[in-house]
Amino acid sequence: PTGNAAMATAGMGDVLTGMITGLLSQGIEWKTAITSAVYIHGLAGDRLAERMGDRGLLAGDIIDSLPFIMKDFVPKRQKIYKSML
């Protein structure tokens, strides 16, 4: 599980909703889109809380960190898919 209390701020749900709809718009199956977005959203919050502490985290901080989170996440996913072939 990912996520933490520092994420209990205005706009976090909007960011998560945008992440889900972004994945859905790429044709990803709805259950996978939701679970992936929730995991990545929480992971971004966890990494930011490690650096910034458990107070003052903003929704924009999550958005700004997503490219770095995805950089780590996507190659692992592709490696898993390749190993399944």
C-alpha positions in Angstrom: 0.0 0.0 0.0 1.1 3.5 -0.7 0.0 7.0 0.5 0.2 8.9 3.7 -1.5 11.5 5.8 0.5 14.3 4.2 -1.7 13.7 1.1 -4.9 14.8 2.9 -5.0 18.2 1.3 -7.2 20.0 -1.2 -6.9 18.8 -4.8 -5.4 15.4 -4.2 -8.6 13.7 -5.4 -8.6 15.8 -8.5 -5.1 14.7 -9.3 -6.0 11.1 -8.8 -9.1 11.4 -11.0 -7.0 13.0 -13.7 -4.5 10.1 -13.5 -7.3 7.5 -13.7 -8.9 9.2 -16.7 -5.5 9.6 -18.4 -4.9 5.9 -18.2 -8.4 5.1 -19.3 -8.0 7.4 -22.3 -4.9 5.3 -23.3 -7.2 2.2 -23.6 -6.1 0.6 -20.3 -8.7 -1.7 -18.8 -10.6 0.2 -16.0 -9.6 -2.0 -13.1 -5.9 -1.8 -14.1 -6.2 2.0 -14.7 -7.7 2.5 -11.2 -5.4 0.3 -9.3 -2.3 1.6 -11.1 -3.3 5.3 -10.7 -4.0 4.8 -7.0 -0.7 3.0 -6.4 1.4 5.6 -8.4 -0.5 8.5 -6.7 0.3 7.1 -3.3 3.9 6.3 -4.2 4.4 9.9 -5.4 3.0 11.1 -2.0 5.3 8.7 -0.1 8.4 9.9 -1.9 7.5 13.5 -1.5 6.8 13.1 2.2 10.2 11.5 2.7 11.8 14.7 1.2 9.4 17.3 2.4 7.9 16.0 5.6 4.4 15.1 6.5 2.9 18.6 6.3 2.4 21.1 3.5 2.2 18.7 0.6 0.2 20.2 -2.3 -1.6 18.5 -5.1 0.7 20.4 -7.5 3.7 18.7 -5.9 2.2 15.3 -6.8 1.7 16.5 -10.4 5.3 17.8 -10.6 6.7 14.5 -9.4 4.8 12.2 -11.7 7.3 12.2 -14.6 10.0 11.0 -12.1 7.7 8.3 -10.6 6.6 7.1 -14.1 10.2 6.9 -15.2 10.9 4.4 -12.5 7.5 2.6 -12.9 7.2 2.1 -16.6 10.4 0.3 -17.4 9.6 -2.2 -14.6 6.2 -2.8 -16.1 7.6 -3.4 -19.5 10.2 -5.8 -18.1 7.5 -7.8 -16.5 5.4 -7.9 -19.7 8.5 -9.1 -21.7 9.2 -11.8 -19.2 5.6 -13.1 -19.6 6.0 -13.6 -23.4 
